[in-house]
Amino acid sequence: MAESMKGMKRTHRCTELSKADVGKMVTVMGWVAKYRNKGGLIFIDLRDRSGILQLVYEEQDCGSEVFEKAAKLRNEYVVAATGVVTERTAVNENIPTGYIEIRVKETRILSEAETTPFEIVNDLKTKEELRLKYRYLDLRRPDMQEKLMLKSRVLRLMRDFMADEGFLEIETPIMCNSTPEGARDYLVPSRVNQGCFYALPQSPQVLKQLLMLSGFDRYFQIARCFRDEDLRADRQPEFTQADMELSFVDVDDVLDVNERLIKHIMKETKGIDIELPLPRMKWKDAMNDYGSDKPDTRFEMKLVDVSEVVRGCGFGVFTSALEMKNGSVRGINVKGQAAMPRKKIDALVDKAKGFGAKGLAYLAVNEDGTYKSSFSKFMTEEELDKLVQAMKGEKGDLLLFAADKTSLVWNILGALRLDLGEELGLIDKSKFNFLWIVEFPLLSWNEDENRFQAEHHPFTAPMEEDWINADTDPGNIRAKAYDIVLNGYELGGGSVRIYQDDVQEKMFELLGFTKEEAHNRFGFLLDAFKYGVPPHAGLAYGVDRFVMLLAGAENIREVIAFPKNKDAMDLMLGSPGRVDTKQLDELGIEIKAKED
């Protein structure tokens, strides 16, 4: 039978007590984490969000009524206890309160609990589906609470820092117009305007630019964003973004304030002093060296372009790739892995095919200096020697090669590099390697639609020295865009924005938009820009992803209180769910049967 807490008031959380409080009468409240009945002595580990504190019930000390009540306690009962803080005789150095305990004088059972579907403990081995179904219980586990408290702290640090830097926190609408930005929008039907839809924002991009036009100078928001896209370990359909925009700035100004923000967060949350300025890497160098625009620089194994070394050789796979437009042959040197079993090499070939490769060529440099290769019969000994030399191959090394269009080769070897780094234990998990990726391409060619598309978005400013070639060489224009990368993850990205009418008009022309099409899609912004717009730039962080890396978690769901599973479903709430016909009728919506 649950009791009232009337007349009792919590004085401390569990770990707010220490040896300095010995002799004090205190009241604590929380959940029973562990129960041990030793006859005339009952020990309870009480848990709240701060940690664990031991309660001691001794019949001759607390009286038979309180002792009998304590004997009824079970795991996850919610209790209140008043007693005296005393020093423990058996010290537990594994917890902050391991030097003290409370000798209970009064206790109340505030709520009873049934047996939980899994233990409320760290290092839980149960299936994630069960954890998500009973997320409210999963969130009681100390390691989950630590992650969410870390997230809360990061958000507070961000807000305080940005306020001190002169940023104004301004909210933007959740229900907007649909302006697709690379992923599908989530749509919200309008009851009042049937047949019309709001869209949930993928980001506040256009709105924050309008705030700069409105004269607010520096904007910041912890923004809720939504994208209807396929999910993975570091992606959710709804996520938290730390969004900002600044007026009268260029690239260096944006990077400077964000480097100092990162330094502040790392110092306050991890006790790590990040050296500034952070390293910068050009996009082309990142792709050439790592096969990725978000390189994990905690280990080497860089890609090597051997196109010129193998040009004209007898191996058709290499030579045919070099005959392609933008084709190349590149490799990675897996140091010390020449003796890798054929079964593992075949598995690497299958992985490469999964990334889009037609195959994967390999060459092992044996300890006696001879070669074992999948293509040696097609090349002369001299050609093989030059190839190994270009790869800086030594005895015991395994060389892997991909040959195709360069963009595909980057993807294949970049992905294999990460898999091998993880599998071979090459990654120092204690490191936090931040870097900026800069000088992205402004445009990329869409072969399916036979036109250029914006690498980021149509309002990204070009580098002035490249823009003069807009008519003759648009594919090689670099953008004033930048991403912040940590340990192989993109934490955030941004750019300087276009604010000149003629540049914006030319940008739309390069993207294949007529003036009418541009106005139909972005008319309100283009109209607003007629009334005086300052030079401006911005950046947005994925807060959940940042906290995931700070917490050492491998899945973004670990730092979101109520996440969706890989199928974008909330197993606890049962959403998305069906609604009744009356609601659909009010919205003017009819559900069509799905065709086979």
N, C-alpha and C positions, 0 to 999 in steps of 0.2 A: 504494500500500500504506500503510494507516494505521500511524502510529508511536505508541509509548507516550509519555506525558508524564512517566514515572518519572524522578525526579531534577530535574525542572524545576518551579518553583512560581511562579505569577503574582505579581508584586510590585505591579503597578498596573493599574487600568483605563486605557483610552487617554487620556481627558481629565483624568486625575488628575496627568498630567505637565505641566510648564511649564518656562520658562527657568530657574527656580530649580533644576531637576534636571539641568542641563547638566553632563556629565562623569560622571554616575552610570551604573553597569551595572544594567540593569533587564530584567525579563521581562514581556512582554505576550502576550495570547492573544485570538483572535477570528476573524472571518470576513474573507476577501478581498473588499473592496468594489470595488476597481479594480486592474488589473494593467497595467503599462507596461514593456516590455523595450526599452531603448535601446542594446542591444549589450552593452557591458561594464558596463552599469549597469541595474539593475532596480528600479523603484519599485512599492511595494505600498501601497494605502490599506487599513489594517486597521480593521475596524469591530467595536465591541462596544456594549453598551447605552448607554455614556456618550458615544460619538461616534467620530470618525475620527482616526487617527494615521498618519503616513507612515513606512513602513519603507524603508530603502535597502540594497540588496545590491550591493556593488562587489567584483568577483572578486578583485582584488589585496588587498582588505581582509579579506573573509570566507573566502577560500579557494575552490578550484574545486568541492569537494564540496557546500558550502553553496550556492554560486552555481548549480550544476546543479540542485539541489533547488528553488531559487527559480524557475528557468526552467520548472518543471513546474506551478507554481501557476496556478490559474484562479479566476474569480469564485466565491465561496461556499465555497471550500475553507476548512477550519478549521485554523488554524496557531498554533504557539507560536514566539516569537522572543525571543532574548536579545541585547542589544546595548547600545551606549553612546548616551546622549542627547546630541545635538549641535544647534547652531543651524542653521537653514535659511538658505541663501543667497537662495533665491527664496521670499519670505514669502507666505503665503496668509492674508489677513486675514478670510476668510469662515468660518474654523473656529477654535475655541479653541486648537488645537494647531498653528496655522499658522506659528508661529515656531520650531518644533523638529521634529526627526525622529530616528529611531533608526538608527544604523549597525549593521546586524545582524552578529553573530559566529556565532550558532548558531540553527538553525531546525528545526522538526519539522512534518511534515504529519500532523495528528491525524485528519483525515478528508477524503476527496475528495468532490466534489459533481458531480452531473449538471447539465446546463443547466436552469435554472429556467423554469417556464412563463411567468413575467413578470419584468421587472427588479426588483431590490430597491432601489428609488429612491423619493424623495418625489414628490408630484404625479403619481401613477400614473394613467394614463388607461384601464387595462383594465377590463373589465366586473366588477361587484361579485360576480357568481356565481362567477367564476374566483378572485377574491380569497378568497371564503368557502370554496371547495373546498380551497384551499391556504392556509388561514388561518395555519398555522405559518410559512409563508414571508412572508405579508402582515405578520405581526407582527414580522418582522425589519426592516421599513422604519423609518427613524429617526422619521418623524412619528407612526407608530402607537405606537412605544415611548414617545415623549414623552407621548402622551395617557394611556397606561396608568400611566406613572410619576407623572403629575399626579394621576390617580385615587388611586393609592397614597398620595400625599402628603396629599390631602384627607382620606382615611380616617384617617390617622395624626393629622392636626390635630384632627379631630373627636373622636377617642378621648381625646387628651391634654387637650383643652379640657373635655370632659364630666367626665373624672376630676377635674380641678382644681375643677370646680363641684360636686363631691360626688355625681355620678351613679355608680351601680354598674352594671357591664356584666353582664347576666344573659341567658343563652340561653333561648329558648322552643322548643317542639317543631316539627319540620318536618312530622311526620305528626299531623294533628289530626282533628277532626270537621268535617263539611261544614256551614258556616254562610254561605250565599251573601251577598255584600256588594255586589252590583251587577254582577259578572261571573261567568262560570261557573268552578267549581272544577276543578282537576286532581285526579282521583281515583286512589287507589292501592288495589288489591284486597288483601284479607287472606287469606293461605293458611290460617292457623290458624282464623280465624272466617269460613268461606266464606259468600259472599253479603253480607259487610260490607265497607265501604270506609273508608279514611282519606282525608282531603283535604289537599292541600298548602296552606299558609296564604296567603290574599290579603294579610294583614297580621297582626301579633300583637295585634290590638286588644283582644280579650276577655282574653287572657292577661296583658297588661300592666296592665289594670285590676285583675285578681286580685293582681298583685304589689303594687299600692298597698294593697289590702285586707290583704295579708300583712305590711305594715309596712315595706317597703323604701324608701319615701319618695321616692327618685329613681332611676329605671331608665333604662338606655340600651342599645341593641343595634344593631349593624350586621346587619340581618336580611335573609335571603333570602326573597323573596315571589314568588307565582305567580298569574297570572290567565289564564284561557283566554278571550281576547278577540281581536277583529280587531286586526291590528297596523298601525302607522303609523311615521313617521320617529322619533318620540320615545317609542315604546312597544315593549316586548319581553315575551314570555310569562313569563320569569323575570327578576327585577330585584333590585337592592340598595336597601334602605331604611335610612336612619338614623332609628331609632325611639326615642321617649322618652316618659316619663310622670312627672308630678310630683304630690306630695300637698300639701295645704294651700295651694293657689295659686288665683289667678283669672287672667283673660285677660292683664292687664298683666305678670304675673310670667313667663308663658310667652313672651310676645313679647320681653321684656327679655333673657332668657338667650339666645334665638335670634338676636336682633339682634347681640349681642356675639359669638356664634359666627360669624355671617356676616362681621362686620367682621374677625375674626381670620383667617378663611380667605381673604378678599379681599386682606388686607395681605400674608399669607405667600405666596400663590400668584401674585398679579398685581401686588403692590406698590401697590395702590389703597387709599386711605383712604376708607372709606364713612362718610358723616356720619350720626350717630344723633341722635334716633330716626328710624327709617325712616318714610316717609309712610304714612298709613292712608287707605283709601278705602272707603266703605260700598258694599256689594254693589249696592244700587239705583243709586247714582251711577255705578258702573262699567258697569252694563248700559245706563243711559240715555246716558252719554257715549261709551262705546266698543263697546257691543253685545257685551260679553264680561266674564266674571268673572275673566279673566286678561289684563287689558289691556296692550298694548304702548304704554307712554307715551313712547317715544323720538321720537314725532312726533304732531302734532295731528290734524286732520281728525276732529273729534268729531261724533257724531250729534246732530241737532237735531230735537226734537219739534215738528212743524208742524200737529198735529191740529186745534187751535183756529183756525189761520189758514185752513185749507182746508174747515172744516166748513161745509156748505151750498153749496159751489161746484158747478159743473156737471159735474165729472169723476167719473163713476160709480165708478171704481176707488177713488178716495179716499173718497167718501161711503159706499160699501158697507162698506169696512173699518171706518169709524167706527160703523157700525150693529152690528158684531159685539161680543160680550162680550169685553172686554179688547183691543179693536182700536185701532190707531193708525196715523198716517202720519208717517214720519220720513225725514230726508235727510242726506246728507253733501255737503260742498262740496269738490270737487277743484280746488284753486286753480290757475289758469293753464292749464286743460285744455279750454277752450271749443272749441278748434279740433281736438279729438281726432277722427280720421276715423270715419266712420259704421261702418266695419268693426270698429274697436276697441270702439265703443259696443255694437254687436251682440254682440261677444264677452263684454262685461261682463253683458249681459242673459242670455246663455247660462249664465254663471257663477252669476248670481243664481238662475236656475232650478235649477241643480245644488244650490244650498243650500236649495231648497224654495220659492222664489218663483214666483208665477204670471207675473210679469213685472217690469220695472224701468222706471220713468218717469224721463225726463231733461229738463233745461232748460239750454241753453248761453246765457250772457250774452255776446253778441258785442261786439267792440271798439267798435262804433258805438252800443252801448247797446240794440240790438234783441235779441229773444229767438229762439232756435231750439229748439223743444220738441216732444216727442212727444204733448203733451196741451194745447197752447195754444189749440186751437180750442174746447175745452170750458170755458175760463175767460176771464173778462173781463180786460182790460188792467190794471185796478185790482187784481184778485185776484192776477194774476201779479206785479205790483209788490210787493204785500204779502208774497208768498211769497219772492221774491228778497231782500227786506229782512230777513225773519225768518231767512234762511239766511246773512245778511251777504255776499250775493253782490256781486261787483264785475265790472267789464269783464274778460273773459277767463276767467271761472270756469265750471266745469261742475258742475251740481247734479244729484244722483242721489237718487231717492225710492223707498221701498218702503212698501206699504200692506197690512196684514194683521193677524192677531193679534200683539200686541206681542212675545211671546216669539219668534215667527218673524221679525218685522222686525229685532229685535236680532241674531239669528243671521245674517240675510242681509247687513245693512249692516256688521256687525262683521267678517264674513269678507271682504267686498269691500274694506273699509278696509285690512285687512292686505295683501291682494293688490296694491292700488294703491300702498300705502306701499313695498312691495318693488319693484314694477315701475317706479315713478317715482323711485326712489332717495331717498326721503324719510327713510330710517332711518339714523341714525348708528350704525354697527356697532361703534364703539369704546366706546359707552356701556353701563353696567350699571345699569339702572333697577330697583331693588328697591322693592316696596311690599307692604303688607298689605291684603288684602281682608277686611273685617269685616262683622258684622251680616248674615250670610246669612239667608235664610228658614229657619225650622225645618222646615217642611213644604212639599211641592209637590203639586199635584193631578194624579193619574193618571187621565186621561180614559178610557183603555181599561178600567181596573178600577173606575172611578167611586169612588175613595177617595183619601185623603191618603197620601203615602209620605214617609219621612224623607229630607230633602235630603242629609244625610250618613249618619248611622246612628241607630238608635233610642235610643242612650244619650247623645245630644248635649243639653246643658242649654239651656233657654230663657232669654231675658232676663227677669228677675223682673218688670219693669214691664209686659211684654206677656203674661205667663203668666196674669194675672188674667182675660184675655179668652179663655182656652182653650175655653170652652164657646160663646162667641158669635162669635168671629172668629179661628179657628185658623189661617187662611191668612195672616194678617198678623203672626204671632208671629216675632220675630227670634231667632236662635240665638246662643249664645256660641261661635261658630265663626269660624275665621280661616284664610286661605290666604296663603302667602308666594309672591309672583309676581316673576319676573325676565324682562324683555324679551318679554312675551307668553306665557310658559310658567309653568304652575303648578309650583313647585319642591316644595311640600309643603303639608300642611294638618293641621288638628287642631281640637280644641274642648275646652271645659270639659265634664265628664261629669255626668250625672245621678247623684246618690247618695242622694236622698230617695225612700223607698218610694212615697209618695203621688204624687209627680211622675212617677215611672217607670210606675206603674200607669195614670195618666191619659194618658201618652204612648202606651202600648200601645193604650189605648182609642181615641185619635185616629187611630191607624194601622189600626184595624179589627180588632185581635187580641182574641179572647176571652182570659180568664185561662188557660184550658187551652192555647190555641194559643201564648200567650206562654211558658208554662212548658215546653211541648214543644220550643220553639226555643231558649230561653235559660234553661232551668231551673237549670242548675248555677251560672250567674252570679247569678240571683235568689236562689237558696238561700244562696250565699256572702254576699250583701249583707245577710242577716239577722243577721250576726255582727259588725256594726260596720264601717262603711266611711268612710274620710276623704274630704273634698272633694278632687277630683283633676282633672287636665287633662293633655293631651298634644299631641304633634305628630310628624309623620313626614315626612322628606325623601326624594324620589327622587334618590339619589346619582348614578346614571348620567346623569340629565337635567341635574343641576347641573354635573357635570364636562363634559358635552357643551357647555354654554354657556360655561364657563370656557375650554375648549379652542378655541372658535370653530368647532366641528364642526356640521354640519347634520343628522347622523343619529346616533341613540343607539348604533347598531352600532359606530361608530368608537371608542367608549370601553368596549366590552365585549370581553373577550379572545376568547371563543368564542360569538358571538351566533347567533340563528336568523334566517332570511331572512323576507321578508314573508308567506310561507306557513307560518311557525313550524317550518321544517325546518333542521336542521344539515347543510349540504352536505358538510362534512368528515367527520363521523361517520356520515352516512347515517341520522340519526334524525329522526322516529320510525321504527322498523323493526318488522317482524313478528317474532313469537317462535314457537317450535315448539309443537306440540300438547301435548307432555308438560308444559311450563310452564303452559299454559292449563288442562289437566286438574287440576293440583295446586291451581289457584286456583278451580276450579269454574266456569270461564268458557268459553262457546261463542261463536264468532264467527258472526253471522248474515250471510248474503249481503245486500249492499245492494240494495234494490229500485230499479228504474228510476223 
